[in-house]
Amino acid sequence: MPRFYFHYRTDDELIRDADGSELPDLEAAERNAAALAKAIVEQAASNGGDTRVPRSIEITDAAGEELLYIVFWAGPKLGDDGPSPDEPSPTVH
């Protein structure tokens, strides 16, 4: 099974995934990256961080070749006119 690495990039730094994860294919790696992105945005929101700042996850293979680059941030849920001040509910994009 191939090993994929999920490097997290902010404006200030690149946090390298030294361990990686064995997953069946790139599609599974993309789903894993989406789950990581959601967790990162939720963590930022719970700490009072700015969830609207674009961040990214770079998926590479064991040789370090970049396979997929996912940019994400939080915004209003689709179909909403915007977040309510009483109940912010970010959606990862």
N, C-alpha and C positions, 0 to 999 in steps of 0.2 A: 504494500500500500504506500502511495507517495506521501512525503512529508511536506507540509506547507507551513510557511512562516508568516506571521501577521504583525508587521511593523506599524506602530502607531505614530503618526506625525501630527504635531501641532505647529503653530506659527514659530514657536521657539525651539523645538527639539524633535528628534526622531528617537523613539523608544523601540529598540530592537527586540524582537522575539527570539531569544537564544535557543529555546527548546523546540518550538514548532509543534504541529499536531499531525498525526497520521489520519488522513481522510481518503475516501475512495476516489474522489475526482475534484476538478476545479469547481464544479457546481456546488458540491458539499462545502468546499472552502469558502465560496461566496456566501453561502447561507451562514456559515460560522462567523464570517466577517460582519454580516448584517446584525447578528446577535451581539457581537462585541460592540458594534457601533451603538446599538440601542442601550446597552448597559453603560457605556461611556457617557452618553447624553443623560441618562437617568441619574447617574452618579453626579454629574455636573449640576443638574437641576436640584438634587437634594442638598448639595453643598452651597447653593446660591450662586453657582458659576453661570457664565454667559453661555447658554445653550445654542445661541444663534451663530457662534463663531464656527466657520468651516474647519473640519478636522478630516483626517484621512487614515485609511488603513491600506498599507501596501502588502499585497500577497506575493510572496516569492517562493521559488522552489528551493531544493537543497543546494543547488549550485549558485543561488543568489539571483537568478534571473527573475525579473519582475513579470508576473503573470497577469495581475489585475490590480487596479488602483481604484479604491472606493472613497469618494468624498461624501461627507455627511454633516448634517447640522439639524437642529430642531426647529420646527415651525408649527404653525397651526395645523390642526387636523384638516384633511381634505373635506371640503363642503362647509367648513366653518367660515364665518366672516372674520374670524380672528380670535385669539385667545381672550377669554373672559378674565378680567382682573381678579375675580374671586376664585376662579378655578382654572389655572393654567394647565394645559394638557398637551405637551409637546409630542409631535410625531417626527420620527427620524426620516430625513429625506436623503 
